[in-house]
Amino acid sequence: MSIRRMVRVRGGMAVAGAAVMVVTLAGCGGGGDDKSAEPRKSGTAQSQGTASQNSAPSASPSSEPTEVIATLNGQAGMTLEINSVRRDPGGFLTVSGQLKNTGSQSYKDTVAWRGIELKGTGESVAGATLVDKAGKKRYYVLRDTESRCLCTTGVSSVDAGQVIPFFAQFPAPPSTTSEVEFSLPTFATATVKISG
């Protein structure tokens, strides 16, 4: 086979390979199916924290959780409502709720919430802890491989009247533990029951 013919064959194979890749990637794109886009949007909002929600109060009452299992009072009218403390598959425990500013001024003292967060990782609620009194253990917020907390991030201030979704993920206590003590710096401590 001559070099010219080999170049032509290889060039044709490259074009055919590129066409197959385009078709394959187009099939994986997800298109405009609203059902598949909605869970992705809410999952992203929860895992990314509140960077995009930090400038506006929550949109509708229907998006707010209805059950409040504990309310922790903080400084300057700040409250933290805990809506669930659930065991997740894989040995995790997720605390979910809402940070609310019931005061009349913007709350800007959020630095304490990040606890011993590493420099350069930004604002977060990584200072939250769980205490299993029966097991005599304290649990800290989990981190990913890049030392970012598995919790709400991007909260540099909370405007008056603003409501921000809150979550923090911890290692799960033993299955025999039914309640834990939850705390976040600048807020009161509360004992909460574990579900799931």
C-alpha positions as CSV (number, residue, x, y, z in Angstrom):
1,M,0.0,0.0,0.0
2,S,1.5,3.4,-0.9
3,I,2.0,6.2,1.6
4,R,-0.6,8.3,-0.2
5,R,-3.2,5.6,0.1
6,M,-2.4,5.0,3.8
7,V,-2.8,8.7,4.5
8,R,-6.1,8.7,2.8
9,V,-7.3,5.7,4.7
10,R,-6.1,7.0,8.1
11,G,-7.7,10.4,7.4
12,G,-11.0,8.7,6.6
13,M,-10.8,6.7,9.8
14,A,-10.2,9.9,11.8
15,V,-13.2,11.6,10.3
16,A,-15.4,8.5,10.9
17,G,-14.1,8.3,14.5
18,A,-14.9,12.0,15.1
19,A,-18.4,11.5,13.7
20,V,-19.0,8.6,16.0
21,M,-17.8,10.7,19.0
22,V,-20.2,13.6,18.1
23,V,-23.2,11.2,17.9
24,T,-22.2,9.5,21.2
25,L,-21.8,12.8,23.0
26,A,-25.0,14.2,21.6
27,G,-26.8,11.1,23.0
28,C,-25.3,11.7,26.5
29,G,-26.3,15.4,26.6
30,G,-29.6,14.9,28.3
31,G,-31.4,17.3,25.9
32,G,-34.3,19.4,27.2
33,D,-36.1,16.7,29.3
34,D,-37.4,18.7,32.2
35,K,-37.7,15.7,34.5
36,S,-34.0,14.9,34.2
37,A,-32.9,18.6,34.5
38,E,-34.9,19.3,37.7
39,P,-33.1,16.9,40.0
40,R,-29.7,18.0,38.6
41,K,-30.6,21.6,39.4
42,S,-31.6,21.0,43.0
43,G,-28.7,18.6,43.6
44,T,-26.3,21.2,42.3
45,A,-27.8,23.9,44.5
46,Q,-27.5,21.8,47.6
47,S,-24.0,20.6,47.0
48,Q,-22.7,24.0,45.8
49,G,-24.2,25.7,48.9
50,T,-25.7,29.1,48.6
51,A,-23.4,31.2,46.4
52,S,-26.2,32.0,44.0
53,Q,-28.9,32.3,46.7
54,N,-27.0,34.6,48.9
55,S,-28.4,37.7,47.2
56,A,-32.1,37.0,47.4
57,P,-34.5,35.5,49.9
58,S,-36.1,32.2,49.1
59,A,-38.6,32.4,46.3
60,S,-41.8,30.6,47.5
61,P,-43.2,29.2,50.7
62,S,-43.8,25.8,49.0
63,S,-40.0,25.2,48.7
64,E,-39.6,25.5,52.5
65,P,-39.5,22.3,54.5
66,T,-42.6,22.0,56.8
67,E,-41.2,20.0,59.7
68,V,-38.8,21.8,62.1
69,I,-37.2,19.4,64.6
70,A,-35.0,22.0,66.3
71,T,-34.4,25.7,66.3
72,L,-31.1,27.1,67.3
73,N,-30.9,30.8,68.2
74,G,-27.8,32.7,67.2
75,Q,-26.4,36.3,67.3
76,A,-28.2,39.4,66.0
77,G,-31.5,37.7,65.2
78,M,-29.9,34.7,63.3
79,T,-31.7,31.3,63.7
80,L,-30.9,27.9,62.3
81,E,-33.9,25.6,61.8
82,I,-33.1,21.9,61.5
83,N,-35.5,20.0,59.3
84,S,-33.9,16.6,59.1
85,V,-31.1,14.5,60.5
86,R,-30.9,11.4,58.2
87,R,-28.6,8.5,57.8
88,D,-27.6,8.2,54.2
89,P,-26.3,5.1,52.3
90,G,-22.6,4.6,52.7
91,G,-22.3,5.5,56.4
92,F,-23.0,9.3,56.3
93,L,-25.4,11.4,58.3
94,T,-26.8,14.6,56.7
95,V,-28.2,17.5,58.8
96,S,-30.5,19.8,56.7
97,G,-32.3,23.0,57.5
98,Q,-32.4,26.7,57.0
99,L,-30.4,29.7,58.1
100,K,-32.7,32.7,58.7
101,N,-32.0,36.3,59.5
102,T,-34.9,37.5,61.6
103,G,-33.1,40.7,62.5
104,S,-33.3,44.1,60.9
105,Q,-29.7,44.3,59.6
106,S,-27.5,42.2,57.4
107,Y,-25.5,39.6,59.4
108,K,-21.8,39.6,58.3
109,D,-20.1,37.7,61.1
110,T,-20.1,34.3,59.3
111,V,-16.3,33.6,59.6
112,A,-16.8,31.7,62.9
113,W,-19.2,29.3,61.1
114,R,-16.3,27.8,59.1
115,G,-14.5,26.6,62.2
116,I,-10.9,25.5,61.3
117,E,-11.6,25.7,57.6
118,L,-8.4,25.7,55.6
119,K,-7.3,29.0,54.1
120,G,-8.5,29.7,50.5
121,T,-11.6,27.5,50.7
122,G,-14.0,30.4,51.3
123,E,-17.0,30.8,53.6
124,S,-18.8,27.7,54.8
125,V,-20.5,26.1,57.8
126,A,-17.7,23.5,58.3
127,G,-17.4,24.5,62.0
128,A,-20.6,22.4,62.7
129,T,-20.1,19.4,64.9
130,L,-22.1,16.4,66.2
131,V,-21.6,14.9,69.6
132,D,-22.7,11.3,70.4
133,K,-22.9,11.5,74.2
134,A,-23.7,7.8,74.7
135,G,-20.7,6.8,72.5
136,K,-18.5,9.7,73.8
137,K,-17.5,10.8,70.3
138,R,-17.5,14.1,68.4
139,Y,-18.0,14.1,64.7
140,Y,-16.8,16.8,62.3
141,V,-18.1,17.8,58.8
142,L,-16.7,15.5,56.1
143,R,-14.3,16.8,53.4
144,D,-13.6,15.8,49.8
145,T,-10.2,15.0,48.5
146,E,-9.5,18.7,47.9
147,S,-10.3,19.5,51.6
148,R,-13.6,21.2,50.7
149,C,-16.3,20.6,53.3
150,L,-19.4,18.6,52.4
151,C,-21.6,21.4,53.6
152,T,-23.2,24.8,52.7
153,T,-20.6,27.1,51.3
154,G,-20.5,30.7,49.9
155,V,-22.3,32.4,52.8
156,S,-20.4,35.7,53.5
157,S,-23.5,37.5,54.8
158,V,-27.2,37.0,55.4
159,D,-29.5,39.9,54.6
160,A,-32.3,40.9,56.9
161,G,-35.3,38.5,56.2
162,Q,-33.1,36.2,54.1
163,V,-33.5,32.4,54.3
164,I,-30.6,30.2,53.1
165,P,-30.8,26.4,52.8
166,F,-28.3,24.7,55.1
167,F,-26.7,21.2,55.0
168,A,-23.7,19.5,56.6
169,Q,-22.7,15.9,56.1
170,F,-20.9,13.9,58.9
171,P,-19.7,10.3,59.4
172,A,-22.7,8.4,60.8
173,P,-22.6,7.4,64.4
174,P,-23.3,3.7,65.2
175,S,-26.8,2.5,64.4
176,T,-27.5,2.2,68.1
177,T,-27.2,5.9,68.5
178,S,-30.7,7.5,68.1
179,E,-29.9,11.1,68.9
180,V,-26.9,13.5,68.8
181,E,-26.1,17.0,70.0
182,F,-25.7,19.5,67.1
183,S,-23.7,22.7,67.3
184,L,-22.6,25.5,65.0
185,P,-20.4,28.4,66.3
186,T,-22.4,31.5,67.4
187,F,-25.6,29.3,67.8
188,A,-27.1,27.5,70.8
189,T,-26.6,23.7,70.9
190,A,-29.6,21.3,70.3
191,T,-30.2,17.6,70.8
192,V,-31.8,16.2,67.6
193,K,-33.1,12.7,66.8
194,I,-31.7,10.7,63.9
195,S,-34.1,9.3,61.3
196,G,-33.5,6.6,58.8
